[in-house]
């Protein structure tokens, strides 16, 4: 790497915030996505917006690729430095700048951990609802860059529903605010929503203004056990039509639950005849009203085919159920080389999607472990290599994935609900994008990043790269 470039980086950031140490570079060469690994040339830790601006100006001058990274918990490879270059870590930009209880908003830097914001809000009786499975370690900036969701999106929505305004540094070094700190904004195009889910392709997010809400005093869990997937999936819509609005509806295949419970050494009910679980989450301020809601939902689950409906006896049991649910993705991946597909369809089509995924798996001889946010129609499909040959894994499995994605499109869905596109979904975008989609998206990328220095090598490039 150019000596002058490195020297100027050190001038901007100080020697302690610039490293080419191989061990540290290896730590940012991968994320939670499959077994992908790309080593960058240099790693930097800016501490403020001005430093980010100077870094991008310098990288533009020297034509150095820039890969912005939060906690590295992504599942699409979006932050991976596939072309080497520079990894810009937001680790040291981790301040909660303001908690504004009068206007019910918080201003944070991108490196703030989702859980840490939740903790800081507790003393005010408030919360930030978006809760991806990785909320204990993932950053708000990463959540915004991916448009992250989570189990409680049925009632509270996703990250996209809580971002009011963003401070962004463009590749030119120019700093802009994308919107306003208001609940309403009908002034021009929504640049804020353009940057949500943009995966570091258009600019570097340096401050985030989010809505906050009162924290519910109580939460109830119900666990419905089913002998087949179809009944569990159909039960989702019946619950939603009951007049009760659950906080979340989580679908779990027993194989994933078994793996998670064993790996985390956590107690969980697994009778011999269960194949799928539906976890119903309720929350609110009045415990008695929640119990009434649970009583109303109970017969709906039974009528839908649940052979048992359980509620935790105490808070420890409830925590165990959550632990197993949140750990499925991570623990399943420890069993085998895998591919995870983040499918999403209109939720009434979930039974057809789930049936189709299993049929496609049988056709191409691969095992799947399915789980996800059934209340949103968002099904995570983990495809395990197990004993498949390398040839089958590289050449046959992608054919099955294409069929799964074509089924999603046919049902009115798409190929990613919350994990983003990044690197791993890149080969499949033509399933859902036509030539007009590509023209518009490439035009946006080129407008914001004409030199193609931001996150190059991913799903989209500028049309006029240097």
C-alpha positions as CSV (number, residue, x, y, z in Angstrom):
1,X,0.0,0.0,0.0
2,X,1.2,3.5,-0.9
3,X,3.5,4.9,1.9
4,X,2.3,8.4,1.4
5,X,-1.3,7.2,1.8
6,X,-0.5,5.5,5.1
7,X,1.4,8.5,6.3
8,X,-1.5,10.8,5.7
9,X,-3.9,8.4,7.4
10,X,-1.7,8.5,10.5
11,X,-1.7,12.2,10.4
12,X,-5.5,12.2,10.3
13,X,-6.1,9.5,12.9
14,X,-3.0,9.1,15.0
15,X,-0.8,6.0,14.9
16,X,-2.9,4.1,17.4
17,X,-6.0,4.2,15.1
18,X,-4.2,2.9,12.0
19,X,-3.0,-0.7,11.8
20,X,-1.7,-3.2,9.3
21,X,-1.1,-5.9,12.0
22,X,-2.0,-9.2,10.4
23,X,-3.8,-10.5,13.5
24,X,-6.1,-7.4,13.6
25,X,-6.6,-7.6,9.8
26,X,-7.6,-11.2,10.1
27,X,-10.3,-10.3,12.6
28,X,-12.1,-8.1,10.0
29,X,-11.6,-10.5,7.1
30,X,-14.8,-12.4,7.9
31,X,-18.2,-11.9,9.4
32,X,-21.0,-14.3,10.3
33,X,-21.6,-15.2,6.7
34,X,-20.8,-18.8,5.8
35,X,-17.0,-19.4,5.5
36,X,-16.1,-16.3,3.5
37,X,-12.7,-14.7,4.2
38,X,-11.1,-11.6,2.6
39,X,-8.0,-9.9,4.0
40,X,-7.9,-6.1,3.8
41,X,-4.7,-4.1,3.5
42,X,-5.3,-1.7,6.3
43,X,-7.7,-1.1,9.2
44,X,-8.6,2.3,10.7
45,X,-10.6,3.5,13.7
46,X,-12.0,7.0,13.2
47,X,-13.4,8.7,16.3
48,X,-15.6,11.4,14.8
49,X,-17.3,12.6,11.6
50,X,-14.5,15.0,10.6
51,X,-12.0,12.1,10.6
52,X,-14.4,10.0,8.5
53,X,-14.6,12.9,6.0
54,X,-10.9,13.2,5.8
55,X,-10.5,9.5,5.3
56,X,-12.9,9.4,2.4
57,X,-11.3,12.4,0.7
58,X,-7.9,10.6,1.0
59,X,-9.3,7.3,-0.3
60,X,-10.8,9.2,-3.2
61,X,-7.5,10.8,-4.0
62,X,-5.6,7.5,-3.9
63,X,-8.5,5.4,-5.3
64,X,-8.5,3.0,-2.3
65,X,-11.6,0.8,-1.7
66,X,-13.4,1.6,1.6
67,X,-15.4,-1.1,3.5
68,X,-17.3,0.2,6.5
69,X,-17.7,-2.3,9.3
70,X,-19.7,-2.3,12.5
71,X,-19.6,-5.4,14.8
72,X,-19.3,-7.9,11.9
73,X,-22.4,-9.8,12.7
74,X,-23.9,-9.5,9.2
75,X,-25.2,-12.5,7.3
76,X,-24.8,-11.4,3.7
77,X,-21.1,-10.6,3.6
78,X,-21.9,-6.9,3.0
79,X,-18.9,-5.6,5.0
80,X,-16.3,-7.9,3.7
81,X,-13.3,-6.3,2.0
82,X,-13.4,-8.4,-1.2
83,X,-11.0,-6.1,-3.0
84,X,-8.6,-5.6,-0.2
85,X,-8.2,-1.9,0.5
86,X,-9.3,-0.2,3.8
87,X,-11.7,-1.3,6.4
88,X,-13.3,1.6,8.3
89,X,-14.3,0.4,11.7
90,X,-17.0,2.3,13.6
91,X,-15.9,0.6,16.8
92,X,-14.7,3.9,18.5
93,X,-17.7,5.9,17.3
94,X,-19.9,4.5,20.0
95,X,-21.4,7.4,21.9
96,X,-25.0,7.9,22.8
97,X,-25.0,11.6,22.1
98,X,-28.5,12.5,23.4
99,X,-31.6,10.9,24.9
100,X,-34.4,13.4,24.3
101,X,-37.4,12.3,26.4
102,X,-39.4,15.4,25.4
103,X,-39.3,14.6,21.7
104,X,-39.0,10.8,22.2
105,X,-35.8,10.4,20.2
106,X,-32.2,9.5,20.7
107,X,-29.1,10.5,18.7
108,X,-26.3,7.9,18.6
109,X,-23.1,7.2,16.7
110,X,-23.1,4.1,14.4
111,X,-20.9,2.0,16.7
112,X,-23.4,2.0,19.6
113,X,-24.4,-1.6,20.4
114,X,-28.2,-2.1,20.0
115,X,-28.4,-3.6,23.5
116,X,-26.4,-0.8,25.1
117,X,-29.0,1.7,23.8
118,X,-31.8,-0.3,25.2
119,X,-30.0,-0.4,28.6
120,X,-29.4,3.4,28.6
121,X,-33.1,4.0,27.9
122,X,-34.4,1.7,30.7
123,X,-33.9,4.3,33.4
124,X,-36.3,6.6,31.6
125,X,-38.9,3.7,31.1
126,X,-38.2,3.8,27.4
127,X,-36.9,1.5,24.7
128,X,-35.7,1.2,21.2
129,X,-37.8,-1.7,19.8
130,X,-35.8,-3.2,16.8
131,X,-34.2,-6.4,18.1
132,X,-32.3,-8.5,15.6
133,X,-31.1,-11.8,17.0
134,X,-27.7,-10.3,17.3
135,X,-28.9,-7.3,19.3
136,X,-26.5,-8.0,22.1
137,X,-23.5,-7.5,19.9
138,X,-24.6,-5.8,16.6
139,X,-24.4,-2.0,16.2
140,X,-27.1,0.5,15.4
141,X,-25.1,1.6,12.3
142,X,-24.9,-2.0,11.1
143,X,-28.7,-2.4,11.8
144,X,-29.4,0.7,9.7
145,X,-27.1,-0.3,6.9
146,X,-29.0,-3.6,6.6
147,X,-32.5,-2.5,7.4
148,X,-32.5,-5.1,10.2
149,X,-35.6,-6.6,11.6
150,X,-36.1,-9.0,14.5
151,X,-38.7,-11.1,16.4
152,X,-40.8,-8.2,17.6
153,X,-41.4,-6.6,14.2
154,X,-45.0,-7.8,14.0
155,X,-46.0,-5.1,16.5
156,X,-43.2,-2.7,16.4
157,X,-41.8,-2.8,12.9
158,X,-38.2,-2.9,11.7
159,X,-35.2,-0.5,11.9
160,X,-36.6,1.3,8.9
161,X,-39.6,2.4,11.0
162,X,-37.5,4.1,13.7
163,X,-34.9,6.1,11.8
164,X,-35.7,9.8,11.5
165,X,-32.5,11.3,10.3
166,X,-28.9,10.4,9.4
167,X,-25.7,12.2,9.2
168,X,-23.8,10.7,6.3
169,X,-20.3,11.3,4.8
170,X,-20.3,11.0,1.0
171,X,-17.3,9.7,-0.9
172,X,-16.3,13.2,-1.7
173,X,-15.9,13.9,2.0
174,X,-19.0,16.2,2.1
175,X,-21.2,15.8,5.2
176,X,-25.0,15.9,4.9
177,X,-28.1,15.2,7.0
178,X,-30.6,13.1,5.1
179,X,-33.8,14.4,6.6
180,X,-35.1,16.1,9.8
181,X,-35.6,15.2,13.4
182,X,-39.4,15.1,13.0
183,X,-42.0,12.4,12.8
184,X,-43.3,13.8,9.5
185,X,-41.3,14.9,6.5
186,X,-42.8,15.3,3.1
187,X,-40.0,17.5,1.7
188,X,-38.6,16.0,-1.4
189,X,-37.3,12.4,-1.9
190,X,-36.5,10.5,1.3
191,X,-32.8,10.3,1.4
192,X,-33.0,8.8,4.8
193,X,-34.8,5.7,3.6
194,X,-32.5,5.4,0.6
195,X,-29.6,5.0,3.0
196,X,-31.4,2.5,5.2
197,X,-30.4,-0.9,3.8
198,X,-27.7,0.7,1.5
199,X,-25.0,-1.5,3.0
200,X,-22.2,1.1,2.9
201,X,-22.5,1.5,-0.9
202,X,-23.6,5.2,-0.9
203,X,-21.9,6.8,2.0
204,X,-20.7,6.3,5.6
205,X,-23.3,6.9,8.3
206,X,-21.8,8.8,11.2
207,X,-24.9,9.8,13.3
208,X,-28.3,8.3,13.6
209,X,-31.5,9.9,15.0
210,X,-34.0,7.2,16.1
211,X,-37.5,7.2,17.6
212,X,-37.9,5.7,21.1
213,X,-41.1,4.5,22.8
214,X,-42.3,3.6,26.3
215,X,-41.1,0.2,27.4
216,X,-43.8,-2.4,28.1
217,X,-44.0,-3.5,31.7
218,X,-44.9,-7.1,31.0
219,X,-44.2,-9.8,28.4
220,X,-45.9,-13.2,28.0
221,X,-44.8,-16.1,25.9
222,X,-46.8,-18.9,24.5
223,X,-45.3,-22.0,22.9
224,X,-47.5,-24.0,20.5
225,X,-46.3,-27.4,19.5
226,X,-47.2,-28.9,16.1
227,X,-46.8,-32.2,14.3
228,X,-46.4,-30.6,10.9
229,X,-45.2,-27.4,9.3
230,X,-48.4,-26.5,7.5
231,X,-50.5,-26.3,10.6
232,X,-48.0,-24.2,12.3
233,X,-47.8,-21.8,9.4
234,X,-51.5,-21.5,9.0
235,X,-51.9,-20.8,12.7
236,X,-50.0,-17.5,12.2
237,X,-52.7,-15.9,10.1
238,X,-55.5,-17.2,12.4
239,X,-53.8,-15.5,15.4
240,X,-53.4,-12.3,13.5
241,X,-57.1,-12.3,12.5
242,X,-58.2,-12.8,16.1
243,X,-58.1,-9.2,17.0
244,X,-55.1,-9.6,19.3
245,X,-51.9,-8.0,18.0
246,X,-48.9,-10.1,19.1
247,X,-45.5,-8.6,19.5
248,X,-44.1,-11.4,17.5
249,X,-44.8,-14.8,16.0
250,X,-41.7,-17.0,15.7
251,X,-41.6,-20.3,13.8
252,X,-38.9,-22.9,14.7
253,X,-38.2,-26.3,13.3
254,X,-37.5,-28.9,15.9
255,X,-34.1,-29.8,14.4
256,X,-33.0,-26.2,15.0
257,X,-34.4,-26.2,18.5
258,X,-32.6,-29.4,19.3
259,X,-29.3,-28.1,18.1
260,X,-29.6,-24.8,19.9
261,X,-30.8,-26.3,23.2
262,X,-27.9,-28.7,23.2
263,X,-25.3,-26.2,22.2
264,X,-26.4,-23.6,24.8
265,X,-27.1,-26.3,27.4
266,X,-30.6,-24.8,27.8
267,X,-33.8,-26.6,28.9
268,X,-36.5,-26.6,26.3
269,X,-39.6,-28.8,25.8
270,X,-39.0,-31.3,23.0
271,X,-41.6,-34.2,23.1
272,X,-41.2,-37.0,20.5
273,X,-44.0,-35.9,18.1
274,X,-43.2,-32.2,17.7
275,X,-41.9,-31.0,14.3
276,X,-42.5,-27.3,14.5
277,X,-43.0,-24.7,17.2
278,X,-44.8,-21.4,17.0
279,X,-43.7,-19.0,19.8
280,X,-46.3,-16.2,20.4
281,X,-45.0,-13.1,22.1
282,X,-47.4,-10.6,23.8
283,X,-46.4,-7.5,25.6
284,X,-48.1,-4.5,27.3
285,X,-48.6,-2.4,30.4
286,X,-51.5,-4.4,31.9
287,X,-50.7,-8.0,32.9
288,X,-54.4,-9.0,33.3
289,X,-55.2,-7.8,29.7
290,X,-52.2,-9.8,28.4
291,X,-53.6,-12.9,30.2
292,X,-57.0,-12.3,28.6
293,X,-55.3,-12.0,25.2
294,X,-53.4,-15.3,25.9
295,X,-56.7,-17.0,26.8
296,X,-58.2,-15.8,23.5
297,X,-55.3,-17.1,21.5
298,X,-55.1,-20.5,23.2
299,X,-58.2,-22.1,21.5
300,X,-57.1,-20.6,18.1
301,X,-53.8,-22.5,18.4
302,X,-55.5,-25.7,19.4
303,X,-58.0,-25.4,16.6
304,X,-55.1,-24.9,14.1
305,X,-53.6,-28.2,15.1
306,X,-51.4,-27.5,18.0
307,X,-51.3,-30.6,20.2
308,X,-50.0,-28.7,23.2
309,X,-49.7,-25.0,24.1
310,X,-47.3,-24.1,26.9
311,X,-46.5,-21.0,28.9
312,X,-43.3,-20.6,31.0
313,X,-43.7,-21.1,34.7
314,X,-41.2,-18.3,35.6
315,X,-38.9,-15.7,34.2
316,X,-36.0,-18.1,34.0
317,X,-37.9,-20.5,31.8
318,X,-39.0,-17.6,29.6
319,X,-35.4,-16.5,29.3
320,X,-34.4,-20.1,28.3
321,X,-37.0,-20.1,25.5
322,X,-35.7,-16.8,24.2
323,X,-32.1,-18.0,24.5
324,X,-32.9,-21.1,22.4
325,X,-34.7,-19.1,19.8
326,X,-32.1,-16.4,19.4
327,X,-29.3,-19.0,19.3
328,X,-30.7,-21.2,16.5
329,X,-29.0,-19.4,13.7
330,X,-25.5,-19.3,15.3
331,X,-25.6,-22.9,16.6
332,X,-27.0,-24.5,13.5
333,X,-24.0,-23.1,11.6
334,X,-21.7,-24.9,13.9
335,X,-23.0,-28.2,12.6
336,X,-21.9,-27.9,9.0
337,X,-20.8,-25.7,6.2
338,X,-24.0,-23.9,5.4
339,X,-25.8,-21.3,3.3
340,X,-28.5,-19.2,4.8
341,X,-31.3,-17.8,2.7
342,X,-33.4,-14.9,4.1
343,X,-36.6,-15.5,2.2
344,X,-39.7,-13.4,2.7
345,X,-43.3,-13.6,1.3
346,X,-46.7,-12.2,2.2
347,X,-47.3,-13.9,5.5
348,X,-50.5,-15.7,4.3
349,X,-48.2,-17.5,1.7
350,X,-45.9,-18.8,4.4
351,X,-47.3,-22.3,4.4
352,X,-46.8,-22.6,0.6
353,X,-43.2,-21.3,0.9
354,X,-42.4,-23.7,3.7
355,X,-43.8,-26.7,1.8
356,X,-41.9,-25.6,-1.3
357,X,-38.6,-25.2,0.5
358,X,-38.8,-28.8,1.8
359,X,-39.8,-30.2,-1.6
360,X,-36.9,-28.4,-3.3
361,X,-34.6,-29.7,-0.6
362,X,-35.7,-33.2,-1.4
363,X,-35.3,-32.6,-5.1
364,X,-31.7,-31.5,-4.7
365,X,-30.9,-33.8,-1.8
366,X,-30.0,-31.1,0.8
367,X,-31.1,-30.7,4.4
368,X,-32.7,-27.5,5.6
369,X,-33.3,-26.1,9.0
370,X,-36.0,-23.5,8.9
371,X,-36.9,-20.8,11.4
372,X,-37.8,-17.2,11.4
373,X,-40.3,-14.4,11.9
374,X,-43.6,-16.0,10.8
375,X,-45.6,-13.0,11.6
376,X,-43.7,-11.1,8.8
377,X,-43.6,-14.0,6.4
378,X,-39.8,-14.0,6.9
379,X,-38.4,-17.5,6.8
380,X,-34.7,-18.2,7.4
381,X,-33.6,-21.3,5.4
382,X,-30.3,-22.8,6.5
383,X,-29.0,-25.2,3.9
384,X,-26.5,-27.6,5.4
385,X,-23.7,-29.3,3.4
386,X,-23.5,-32.3,5.6
387,X,-22.1,-35.1,3.4
388,X,-22.7,-33.5,0.1
389,X,-19.8,-33.6,-2.3
390,X,-18.0,-30.3,-3.2
391,X,-19.3,-30.6,-6.7
392,X,-22.9,-30.9,-5.6
393,X,-22.4,-28.1,-3.1
394,X,-20.9,-25.7,-5.7
395,X,-23.0,-26.6,-8.7
396,X,-26.3,-28.2,-7.7
397,X,-27.2,-26.3,-4.5
398,X,-27.3,-23.0,-6.3
399,X,-30.0,-24.4,-8.7
400,X,-32.1,-25.3,-5.7
401,X,-31.6,-21.8,-4.2
402,X,-32.8,-20.3,-7.5
403,X,-35.9,-22.4,-7.3
404,X,-36.5,-21.2,-3.7
405,X,-36.1,-17.6,-4.8
406,X,-38.3,-18.1,-7.9
407,X,-41.0,-19.5,-5.5
408,X,-40.6,-16.4,-3.3
409,X,-41.1,-14.1,-6.4
410,X,-44.1,-16.1,-7.5
411,X,-45.7,-15.7,-4.1
412,X,-45.2,-12.0,-4.2
413,X,-42.0,-12.0,-2.0
414,X,-38.3,-11.4,-2.5
415,X,-34.9,-12.9,-1.7
416,X,-34.0,-11.0,1.5
417,X,-36.2,-9.7,4.3
418,X,-33.6,-8.4,6.7
419,X,-30.1,-9.7,6.0
420,X,-29.4,-7.6,2.9
421,X,-27.8,-8.5,-0.4
422,X,-24.1,-8.0,0.2
423,X,-22.1,-10.7,-1.5
424,X,-23.9,-14.0,-1.1
425,X,-27.2,-12.9,-2.8
426,X,-25.4,-11.2,-5.7
427,X,-25.8,-14.1,-8.1
428,X,-29.5,-14.3,-7.6
429,X,-30.7,-10.7,-8.0
430,X,-31.9,-11.3,-11.6
431,X,-34.6,-13.5,-10.1
432,X,-36.3,-10.3,-8.7
433,X,-34.7,-7.4,-10.7
434,X,-35.4,-6.6,-14.3
435,X,-33.4,-4.3,-16.6
436,X,-35.3,-1.2,-15.3
437,X,-34.5,-2.0,-11.7
438,X,-30.8,-2.4,-12.6
439,X,-30.7,0.9,-14.5
440,X,-32.2,2.8,-11.6
441,X,-30.1,1.3,-9.0
442,X,-26.8,1.6,-10.9
443,X,-27.8,5.2,-11.6
444,X,-28.2,5.8,-7.9
445,X,-24.8,4.1,-7.1
446,X,-23.0,6.2,-9.8
447,X,-24.6,9.4,-8.6
448,X,-23.4,8.9,-5.0
449,X,-20.1,7.1,-5.7
450,X,-18.9,7.8,-9.2
451,X,-15.3,6.5,-8.4
452,X,-16.7,3.2,-7.1
453,X,-14.6,3.3,-3.9
454,X,-17.4,2.4,-1.4
455,X,-17.8,-1.3,-0.9
456,X,-16.7,-2.4,-4.4
457,X,-17.1,-6.0,-5.4
458,X,-20.6,-6.4,-3.9
459,X,-23.9,-6.6,-5.6
460,X,-23.7,-3.3,-7.5
461,X,-21.0,-1.2,-9.0
462,X,-20.9,2.4,-10.3
463,X,-21.4,2.5,-14.1
464,X,-18.5,4.7,-14.6
465,X,-15.7,3.3,-12.3
466,X,-12.1,4.7,-12.7
